[in-house]
Amino acid sequence: MILPVFHTSDDGVPFIPTGYVYLAFKDEASDEKCSEIVEENNIQITEVITDKSFFVKFPLKVNTVKLADTIARRYESFIIHVVPEFSTNFKTAFLPNSARFNNQWHLKNTGQHRGTSIGFKAGADARVVKAWEFLNSVGKNPFGKDHIKIAVIDDGFDITHPSLSHKIVDPFNASTGAGGNVSPSYKEWHGTAVAGVAAASTIQGEVVGVAPNAKIIPIKFGKGLSDREIILQFKWAHDHGADVISCSWGAAAKVFPLSPAVKEYFRFLVRKSHGDKGIPILFAAGNDGVQVSVKNPKGPGYIYYNGFATHPDIIAVGASDSMDKMAHYSNYGPEVAFLAPSSGVMGITTCDVQHPGGYNPQDDYTDTFGGTSSACPLAAGGVALMLSLNEKLTTEEIRKTLIETTRGIKLSGKPIQATGCIDIESALKRIYSMLEAQ
């Protein structure tokens, strides 16, 4: 049977039915009634999500989309969702910059880098160095605790890189469904750079991440953005003890609403996992310079919709630049939590796939990383430092603290939740004062 191809906008990005369907019964539906519905419609359960929700397959040679709609109407008293799964393409949130930049100004911007002050404003940074100094002043390890784990979901990872090799734990390849090999293929250079921004080590290598002592769980993308592949990646992070999850990517399509299966799994991870403490999930807001949700002025629906950034439990991170302004490319909107420093006049210095590959084939590091792809892991590293100070923090406490302690910067009339840029030092001071008051 030839499966139809769908589109959510005029961008030409295809959404292809996988043949799987997300089926969720209401809590009040009895097990007997659920079994009856499954048997009557020759439904095959392929994966159990919860005791009342599943991925299923319908009989062969049926139109999955039409049958799902029929079942939803027929059994509306017993079923919450019966939603066909679609797969579409990834798009990473990297914005390259051609200039070489030797100083990690996003950690501490002195206003003078590589012999010039052009394009830099002193203090236009995430206050990372000041955060380390504060932790040291209160008798804590300035670089965080070494059992805090940052899960990074991305295209591939050079786990032999000297700045990363000794901090890698539980690697997973979603394409194969197995742990171990997460090595990058040609042009899969993004994940190594992202991991370096979050947690490159001070022990080896030539750059430093925001949380240098944190461990990294590298999770390599699946083959597409189907519900099962998305959930599989996040489930690995959850099952292997991730304390924070960093995602510098999104869908290639302009309009990408999340399915009920993914929405509800994110809600579980953020609100209910780890004994109701939750796991903070951070997503790059994207680099299209638009609001993350834009309604169609000529009719129903949207002309731009980032389902990841608009999910109410996700911390969506935009980008500021080296002059303390919202980066021109950064997506924005009331769903975006705050900004974090990234490429402006110059790029971000971080790890690269070891030569002869990578963004810079002549070196093991790049000075040209950026976009919200770099802003997101910077913030995730900040979360790792916060959890190093107080591991009992809930996801909501982390979100609230980060938003309320931001530094006000120029937003040019583009709304976000916070007043501006992440201030990791102020966030840590807020948490420490809360601990002292207990």
N, C-alpha and C positions, 0 to 999 in steps of 0.2 A: 504494500500500500504506500503510495506517495504522500508524504506528510506536507501540509500547507506551511507556508512561511508568512510570518506576520511582521509588521513594523509599527512602532509607537509614534513615529514622527516622519518627517521628510528627509531624515539624514541617511536613509538607505541601510541602516544597520539591521540585520535580520534577527528575528526571534523565532527559533525553530522548536516545535514540540518534541520532547524527548520520548514520549510514550508513557511517561510516569505521571501519576496524579497524586496530589496531596489530599488525603481524606481525613477529616477530623469530625468526630461525633460529639454531640453535646454531653455534658457531664451526667445529665439526668437520663440519657438513653441507656437502657439496660444492656448488659452484655449479650443477652439472648436476641434482642432486637438488632443490635449491631451485627451479630453473626448472621442473622436472617437476611439483612440487606446485602451483606457480602456474598452470601450463597446465591441469592436470587439473581444477582447481576454478574455472576461468574468473575468476581473480583479476586485478583491474586495479590495478597499482601507480600511486599518485597522487603520492607524495612519498617521496624517499629520505632516511632519517635517518642511517644508516651503511651500510656495504657489506652488512650482514646484517639490517638492520631498516628497516621501511617503514610508511607509512600506505597502506592499500589499500582498495579497494571490492570487494564481492562482486557477483554477478549481480543484476539487478533482480528484484523480486518474490520475494525470499527473506527469511526471518527472520534478520537479521544475528547476533543473539545466539545462536540455536540452531545456526546453521551454524558460527560460531566455536568453539563447544563441540565440535561433531562433528569439525572439522578438528584441534583440539587433541588430541583422543583418538586420532584415526587416525594422526597423524604425530608422536606424542610423542617419538619417537627423534630427530627432526630440528628440532623447534620448541621454543623457550623460551616465547614468549608469542604468543597470538592473542587479543587483547582488544578488544571493541567500544568505541568512543569514545562517551562521553556528554557532554552539555553541561548546565550548571546555572547558577545565578545568582551574581553577586558580592555580597559584603557588605563595605563598608569598615569600618575599625576605629576610626572617629572617635567620641568621646564628647563632645558639646557641653557647655558650661558657660555660664550666662547672665551671669556677672559680667565686667565690663570690667577688664582688667589691663594696666597700662602698662609694667611692668618685666618683663624677661625673666629671671625668677628661676631658671629652669632652668640658666642659664649661671653665675650667681653669686647664691646666696640669702643675703642679709644678715640675714634674719629680720625685716626691716622694709620693707614695700612699701605704697605708696599711703597712708602715714600710719598704718599699723596693723601690729602684730606678730601679730594673731590669725590663726591658720591657717598660720603660717610658722615654720620652724626654721632658724636660721642654719647654713649648710653643707649643707642638704638640696638639693644640686644635683649636676651631673655634672662639676664641677671644670673647666669649659671655660675660664673666664677664667684660672685657674691654669695650664692646659695651654698657652694662648697665651703666658703669661708665661715658662713654662719654655722653649718653643721659641725665644723671643726671647733668653733668657739664654745659649743655646748657639749663637747666631749663625744661627738658622734663621728663615725668614719665619714669624711667629707664626700667620698665617692659612692656612698650607699652600701647596702648589705649584699653579700654575694649569693644569697639564696633567693633574691627577688628575680622573677623571670619575666622577660618581655617577649611575647610571641610576636613575630613579624611575619605576616603573610605577604608573599611577593613572588616575583618571577623566577628567582634562582639565587643561590648564595655561594660565594667562594669561602667555604668554611675552613680552608687552609690558610687564609689571609692572616698574617702575623698579628694584626690588631683584633682578630675575632676568634682565632682557632681554639684557644684554651677556654672560651666561655660559651661554646655551643653545647646545647643539651637537646636531646629528643628531636632530631630533625625528621621532617615528614614530607613526603612527596604525594600530593593529592592525585596526581595523574596515575600513579601506580598503586595508590592506596597502601603504601608501605613506608616504614621509616628508613632512614639512611641517606640515600642519594638525593641531594637537593642541588647538585652542581648546576651552574648556569650553562645553557646552550648559547650559541652565537646571538648576540644582542640582548641577552638576559642579564643585564648589568645592574639593573635597578635595585634589586634586593640587597646586594652587598653594600651599596651606598647608603640605603635606608638604615640597615643594621648598624653601620658605622656612626651615623648621626646619633642614634639612640644610645649606643653603649660601647663604642670602640674603647679598648683597654688602654690604661696608662702603663701597663707592664711591658708590653711589646708594641711595635709599630710606631707610626709618626703622627697620628692624630688621636684625639680623645673625644669620646661621646659624652652625652649629658650625664649618664649614670654608668661610669666606667666599670663598676664592680658587678653590675647586673648580669645575669645569664641571658642568653638569647635562644629562644625556640624558633628555628627557621622552618617555615612551612611554605613549600613551593606550590604555586597555583595548580589547580586542576586544568582540564582542557578547555573549560568554558565557565559560564556563570549560571549553571543550572542550580536549582535549589539543593539537590543532594550534594553537589560539589562544594557549595558555599558552606552548608551545615557540616560536612565532613571536616573541612579545614578548621572551623571554629570549635568543633567537638574535640579535635585532637588537642588544641590549645587548652581547652577546659580540662580534659582528662589527664593532661600532663602538668597541671598545676600552674598555668600561666596566671600572673598577677595583673597584667595589662596586655592588651592586644592592639597592635599598630597596623593600620591598613592604608597604604599610600596608593590607592587605585580606586577605580569605579568602573561602571559600564561604559562601553563605547557609545551606546545609544544616547541621544539627547533626553529621551523620556524613558526612565527605568524605575517603575514602582516596584517595591519589594512584594513578594508573594506572602500570603498568610503564614506559610511554613517558616520562612526566614524571619519575618517580623516577630513571630512568637518565640522563635529560638533566641533571637537577640534579646528579647524582653526577659526570657528565663536567665540567660547568662548575666545580664547586667543587674537584675533585681533579685534573683533567687539562688544563683549558684554560690558555691563556697560558703554554705551556711547562711544564706541571705545577705552576705556581705557584697556579693556581686563581683564581676570582672569588668573594669572600665574598658570600653571598646572605642578607639579613636580612629576616625577616618579623615583623610585629606578631603577638603571641601571641593577641590578641583581648580583647574586653571583656565576656565573659559571667560572669566571676567564678568560673570552674570550671577543673578540670584539663583540659589540652588533649587528654587521652585518658582516657575513663571506660568501663570494661567494663560490660556489661550484667549486673547481679547475678542476673537471673532466667533467663539462658540465654546462648547464644553471641553473639559480636559486641559492639558498643559502643552506648552511648546518646549519647556525644559523642566525636567524633574529628576533630581538625584535622590533615589530612594534610600541610599545609605545615609547621606548627610541629613536628610529630613526625618529620619527615624527618631522619635522623641527620646530614646534611650542612648543614642549614639552621641559621642562628643565629636562634633565636626570642627576641624581646625583649618582656618584660613591662613594667609601669609602676609606678613609685613616685610618691609625692605630695610636696607641699611641706612635710610634717612628717617626712619620711624614713621613711615606712612603705610597705609594699606597698599600692598603690591598691586600694580595695575592689572595683573592677570588673575588675582585671587577671586574666587567665587565668594559670595557673601549672602546675607539674608538673615532674618530673625532666627533661623535654625542653626546658624553657625555660632559656635560657643565663643571663640576668641581667635586672635591671630598669634602666630609665632614667627620669629625672624627667619627669612629665607632669601633667595636670590633677589638682588636689586641691581645696583650697578655692577657688583661682582657676585660670583657664585659661592656656594658653600663647599668648604674643603672637607672631604670625608674619604672613606675607603673606596677602592675601586677593584674590580676583578684584576688579579695579578697579570702583568704583561705576559704575552703580547695582546691580550684582550682588553676589554673595558672601554670606558669613555676616553681614557688617556692611555693609548697602547704603549707609550714609552715609560709608564710609571705604574706603581701599585696604588696610587691615590689620584683623586680628581679634584680640581678646583672649580668645577663647572656644574656641580649638582645644584638643585634648587626646586622652585615651585612649591606647591603645598605638599608635595612628596617629601620635602625636607622638613617643613614645618610640623607635620604630623609626628614623626619619630622624635623630634626635639621635645614636643609636649609629652610623648609617651615616656621619654627618659625622665622628664620632670615628675611624672606620676610615680615612677620607680623610686625616685628620691623621697617623695612624700610617704610612700609605703615603707621605706626604710626607716623613717622617723616614727611612724605609727602604722603598724600592719593591720590594725583593727578598723581602719577607715573604710566606710562604705563607699560604693561608687557615687552615690548622691552627694556625700560629703566632699569627695574629691572634686566632682564637677562644680559644686557650689563654691568651694574654696578657690579653684582656679579662676572662675569667672569674677568673683568678688575682689580678687587681689590683682587684677590686671592693671597695667599702666595705660592711662589715656593717651592715645595718639591720634593723628589726623586720619579720619575715615572717609573724608570727602563725600559725606552724605549717604554713604552706603551702610545700611544697618547690620549690626550683629548683636548677639546677646550682651557681650561685655563692652567695656569702654575702649578696649584696644588690645594691647600686646600682653602675652603671658609674662608674669614676673615670678619666677620660681623661688627667688629669695623671699619675697613677701608671702607666698603660699606656705613655705616652710615655717616662717615666723608665726603665721596664723595657727598652724597645726601645733607648734610647740607651745604657744600660749594656751591653747585648749588643753593640752596635756598637763601643763602646770596648774591649771585651774581645777583639775579633777581631784 
